[in-house]
Amino acid sequence: MTLRISYFLAIMVSLGLASCNKESAESYINSPTPSPLQIPQLFQDLILDPVIPSNNPQTEEGISLGKKLFFDPILSANNTQACASCHKTPNAFTDDTRFSDGIDGLFGNRNSMPLFNLAWNYDNTFFWDGRDFGLENQVFEPITNPIEMHTTWEAVTEKLQQHPEYPELFNAAFGTQTIDSVLVSKAIAQFERTLISANSKFDKFLLGTATLTPEETNGFNIFMDESKGDCFHCHGSDNNPLWTDNKFHNNGLDTTFSDLGLGNVTGDPADNGKFKTPSLRNLVFTAPYMHDGRFETIEDVINHYSEGLQNSETIDPLMKKVDQGGVQLSSQEKADLKAFLLSLSDSDFINNPDFSDP
């Protein structure tokens, strides 16, 4: 009897140890390493905390997986187009063409938006017309859009599931080898939140480590002067290093609209012709400009606000000088304003190896 009891206890202890070892292994596999965003000092000083969903915290494994997915053409129907095809690192994650073509050679009617400082989009709406709420949700559309990657999520997840690496990478990031669209979107969103640009010359000036030229200083003053450039209402200031209000405005591009913008999303005619304010960061890398890429140069953009404004029923009240065609800057004022705008460009951002094709 004693031997039987001892044998039974030995078996139970062995099973218990095996169970503990299994739980430890699962705990190890299912516990990705936290990787909080590296928030620049300037952002800590001047703006609020980043927007990060509680159900998708930043982790080393999730970010690494998101980066791999962002640059992988496996997400398209014919394995030729990745997110990075239209959001190119050297162009601050936008495209250098007016309209990006999809896998079938079709073109849309909007310019790709640049991707940076997305974690501080407090409005939390994405695309030029704000049709998606939340960075995770924004990821879904390009995959199935017939003029972009033109595939289905079923096809994408099947390819990822059969891939020799991805199941283990998803397991490391999310604790499961079963891949679905939600996990794909979470991983890509984690990577996109790391795309932080905060090291321009003007950033350094605000931190006291750089000096502006007289032209840049005068350009900033024009930017902030309501009787001159009057740019700060929509594009922020030295107290808003995002250089956008992340809101929607009709900035006087047209008298009538072939693209309704926000109005097409809300159905409210008062929103027709309104588009999301883009950041002024990295303009030297992000041409062409506006939602439809109609302006090829920064000079074209400045000329629009100076003497090219078009009136319409939904023109933003901030376009106060629309009846005069714009703010009527002199040639020197335009040159100085451009000098300031160029000081917002961050070459370290586009050269960061963490943001390059792995």
C-alpha positions in Angstrom: 0.0 0.0 0.0 2.8 2.4 0.9 4.5 1.8 -2.4 1.3 2.4 -4.3 0.7 5.7 -2.5 4.3 6.8 -3.1 4.0 5.9 -6.7 0.7 7.8 -7.0 2.2 10.9 -5.3 5.2 10.7 -7.6 2.9 10.7 -10.7 0.9 13.6 -9.3 4.0 15.6 -8.6 5.4 14.8 -12.1 2.1 15.9 -13.7 2.1 19.1 -11.6 5.6 20.0 -12.6 4.7 19.3 -16.3 1.7 21.6 -15.9 3.7 24.3 -14.3 6.4 24.0 -17.0 3.6 24.2 -19.7 2.1 27.3 -18.0 5.5 28.9 -17.7 6.2 28.3 -21.4 2.8 29.6 -22.4 3.3 32.6 -20.1 6.6 33.3 -21.7 5.2 32.9 -25.3 2.1 35.0 -24.5 3.8 37.8 -22.7 5.2 40.3 -25.3 7.7 42.8 -24.1 6.2 46.3 -23.3 7.7 49.0 -25.6 6.3 52.4 -24.6 6.5 55.1 -27.2 9.7 57.2 -27.0 8.0 60.5 -26.5 10.2 63.5 -27.5 10.8 66.1 -24.9 9.1 68.8 -26.9 5.9 66.7 -27.1 6.1 66.1 -23.3 6.3 69.8 -22.7 3.6 71.0 -25.1 1.0 68.4 -25.8 -1.0 65.7 -24.2 -0.3 62.0 -23.9 -0.5 59.8 -27.1 -3.7 58.0 -27.9 -3.1 54.3 -27.4 -6.0 51.9 -27.1 -6.0 49.8 -23.9 -6.6 46.6 -26.0 -3.5 47.3 -28.1 -0.5 48.3 -26.0 2.8 48.9 -27.7 5.1 45.9 -27.5 8.4 45.0 -29.1 7.0 41.9 -30.8 3.9 43.8 -32.0 5.9 46.7 -33.4 8.3 44.3 -35.2 5.5 42.3 -36.7 3.7 45.5 -37.7 6.8 46.8 -39.5 7.2 43.5 -41.3 3.6 43.6 -42.5 3.8 47.3 -43.5 6.6 46.5 -45.9 5.4 43.1 -47.1 3.5 43.0 -50.5 1.8 39.8 -49.3 -1.1 42.0 -48.2 -2.1 42.6 -51.8 -3.9 40.2 -54.1 -0.9 39.6 -56.4 1.9 40.1 -53.9 3.2 43.2 -55.6 2.1 46.1 -53.4 2.7 46.8 -49.7 1.5 49.7 -47.5 5.0 51.1 -48.0 4.4 51.3 -51.8 2.1 54.3 -51.3 3.6 55.5 -48.0 7.3 55.7 -48.8 9.9 56.3 -46.1 12.0 58.9 -48.1 8.8 60.9 -48.6 7.8 60.9 -44.9 5.5 58.0 -45.6 3.5 59.5 -48.5 3.8 59.2 -52.2 5.8 61.4 -54.6 3.2 61.1 -57.3 -0.1 62.9 -57.3 -2.2 59.7 -57.2 -0.9 56.3 -56.3 -1.8 53.4 -58.6 -3.1 50.1 -57.3 -2.2 46.6 -58.3 -4.5 46.8 -61.4 -3.0 50.1 -62.6 -6.0 52.1 -61.4 -5.7 55.5 -59.8 -7.8 57.2 -57.2 -8.5 60.9 -56.9 -6.5 61.7 -53.7 -2.9 62.0 -52.7 -1.6 59.6 -50.1 -1.4 61.2 -46.6 1.9 61.2 -44.9 2.2 59.1 -41.8 3.8 60.5 -38.7 2.8 61.6 -35.1 -0.4 59.6 -35.6 -0.5 58.7 -31.9 -1.4 62.4 -31.2 -4.3 62.5 -33.6 -6.8 63.5 -30.8 -9.7 63.7 -33.2 -8.9 60.0 -33.9 -10.3 60.2 -37.4 -8.2 59.2 -40.4 -8.1 59.7 -44.2 -8.6 63.1 -45.9 -12.4 62.8 -45.3 -12.2 61.3 -41.8 -14.2 58.2 -42.8 -12.4 55.9 -40.3 -12.3 56.3 -36.6 -9.2 54.9 -34.9 -5.8 54.0 -36.3 -6.5 50.3 -36.1 -9.7 50.7 -38.3 -7.8 52.8 -40.8 -5.7 49.7 -41.7 -8.7 47.7 -43.0 -9.7 49.6 -46.1 -6.6 49.7 -48.4 -6.5 45.9 -48.3 -9.9 45.4 -49.9 -10.1 48.7 -51.9 -10.4 47.8 -55.6 -8.0 50.6 -56.6 -5.4 49.7 -54.1 -4.5 46.2 -52.9 -7.7 44.7 -54.2 -8.0 41.5 -52.2 -10.0 40.1 -49.4 -9.2 39.6 -45.8 -9.9 35.9 -46.1 -7.2 35.6 -48.8 -4.7 37.7 -46.8 -5.1 35.8 -43.6 -4.9 32.5 -45.4 -1.5 33.5 -47.0 -0.2 34.7 -43.7 -1.4 31.5 -42.0 0.5 29.4 -44.5 3.6 31.5 -44.3 6.7 29.9 -42.7 7.3 32.8 -40.3 4.1 34.7 -39.6 2.2 32.3 -37.3 5.1 32.3 -34.8 5.4 36.1 -35.1 1.7 36.5 -34.3 2.1 34.1 -31.4 4.9 36.1 -30.0 3.0 39.4 -30.4 -0.5 38.3 -29.5 -0.3 34.8 -28.0 -2.0 33.0 -30.8 -1.0 31.4 -34.1 -4.4 31.9 -35.5 -4.2 35.0 -37.7 -7.1 37.3 -38.4 -7.7 40.8 -39.7 -8.0 42.4 -36.3 -4.5 41.2 -35.2 -3.0 42.4 -38.5 -4.5 45.8 -38.0 -3.3 46.0 -34.4 0.3 45.1 -35.4 0.4 47.6 -38.2 -1.1 50.3 -35.9 1.6 49.6 -33.3 4.3 50.2 -35.9 2.6 53.3 -37.3 2.5 54.8 -33.8 6.3 54.7 -33.6 6.6 57.0 -36.6 7.4 60.0 -34.6 8.9 63.2 -36.2 10.2 65.7 -33.7 13.7 66.7 -34.7 13.4 69.5 -37.2 15.5 72.7 -37.0 12.5 74.5 -35.6 12.1 71.8 -32.9 15.7 72.3 -32.0 15.1 76.1 -31.9 12.3 75.6 -29.4 14.5 73.4 -27.3 17.3 76.0 -27.4 19.8 74.0 -29.4 19.5 75.8 -32.8 19.2 79.4 -34.1 16.8 80.5 -36.8 18.0 82.7 -39.7 16.4 86.2 -40.0 14.3 84.9 -43.0 13.0 81.9 -40.9 12.2 84.1 -38.0 10.4 86.6 -40.2 8.6 83.7 -41.9 7.4 82.4 -38.5 6.1 85.9 -37.6 4.2 86.0 -40.9 2.8 82.6 -40.2 1.5 83.7 -36.8 0.3 87.2 -37.8 -3.5 87.3 -38.4 -3.0 90.3 -40.7 -0.4 88.5 -42.8 -0.1 84.8 -43.3 -2.7 83.9 -40.6 -1.8 80.2 -40.8 -1.7 79.2 -37.2 -5.5 78.7 -36.7 -5.4 75.5 -38.7 -1.8 74.5 -38.6 -0.7 75.1 -35.0 2.1 77.2 -33.6 5.2 76.9 -31.5 2.8 75.7 -28.8 1.5 72.9 -31.0 4.4 70.9 -32.5 2.0 68.7 -34.5 1.6 71.7 -36.9 -2.1 70.7 -37.5 -5.3 71.0 -35.6 -6.4 67.6 -37.0 -9.7 69.1 -38.0 -11.6 69.6 -41.3 -11.7 72.8 -43.3 -12.7 74.1 -46.7 -9.6 76.1 -47.5 -10.8 77.7 -50.7 -9.5 75.4 -53.3 -12.7 75.3 -55.5 -16.0 77.1 -56.0 -17.8 73.7 -56.6 -16.8 70.2 -55.6 -16.3 67.0 -57.5 -15.0 65.5 -54.3 -17.2 66.3 -51.3 -14.6 65.3 -48.7 -16.1 65.2 -45.2 -19.5 65.9 -46.6 -19.5 62.6 -48.4 -19.0 60.9 -45.0 -21.4 62.9 -42.9 -24.1 63.6 -45.5 -24.2 67.1 -44.3 -24.0 69.7 -47.1 -22.3 72.1 -44.7 -19.3 69.7 -44.7 -18.9 69.6 -48.5 -15.4 70.5 -49.6 -13.9 70.0 -46.1 -10.7 68.0 -45.8 -8.4 67.1 -42.9 -5.7 69.6 -42.1 -2.3 68.0 -43.0 0.7 68.6 -40.8 3.2 71.1 -42.1 6.1 69.0 -40.9 8.4 67.5 -43.5 7.0 69.5 -46.5 10.3 69.3 -48.2 9.7 65.5 -48.6 5.9 65.3 -49.1 5.2 67.0 -52.4 2.7 67.2 -54.1 0.3 69.0 -51.8 -3.4 69.2 -50.9 -5.8 66.3 -50.8 -5.7 65.9 -54.5 -2.0 66.7 -55.0 -2.8 69.6 -57.2 0.1 71.8 -56.1 3.6 70.6 -57.0 5.6 73.1 -55.0 5.5 74.9 -51.7 5.5 78.1 -53.7 2.3 76.9 -55.3 0.7 76.4 -51.9 1.8 79.8 -50.6 0.5 81.5 -53.8 -2.9 79.8 -53.3 -3.3 81.4 -49.9 -1.9 84.7 -51.0 -4.0 85.3 -54.1 -5.7 82.1 -55.2 -8.6 81.5 -52.7 -11.9 80.5 -54.2 -15.2 81.3 -52.5 -17.9 78.7 -52.0 -20.9 78.1 -49.7 -18.8 76.1 -47.2 -15.7 78.2 -47.2 -14.1 78.2 -43.8 -14.6 81.5 -41.8 -10.8 81.4 -41.1 -10.3 82.2 -44.8 -11.1 85.8 -43.8 -9.6 87.4 -47.0 -11.3 85.2 -49.5 -13.0 88.2 -51.1 -9.5 89.7 -51.9 -8.3 86.3 -53.2 -6.1 85.8 -50.2 -3.7 87.4 -47.8 -1.7 89.2 -50.5 1.8 88.5 -49.4 4.8 90.3 -51.1 7.5 88.3 -52.8 9.8 88.7 -49.9 7.1 87.6 -47.4 6.5 84.5 -49.5 10.2 83.7 -49.5 10.5 84.1 -45.8 7.4 82.1 -45.1 8.8 79.3 -47.2 12.1 79.5 -45.3 10.2 79.0 -42.0 8.1 76.1 -43.4 11.3 74.3 -44.6 12.6 74.6 -41.0 9.9 72.2 -40.0 11.5 69.3 -42.0 13.1 66.5 -40.1 15.7 64.6 -42.1 16.5 62.3 -39.2 12.9 61.0 -39.4 13.2 59.7 -43.0 16.6 58.3 -42.3 15.7 56.4 -39.2 16.6 52.7 -39.7 13.7 51.7 -37.5 11.4 53.0 -40.1 13.1 51.5 -43.2 12.3 48.3 -45.1 13.6 45.4 -42.9 
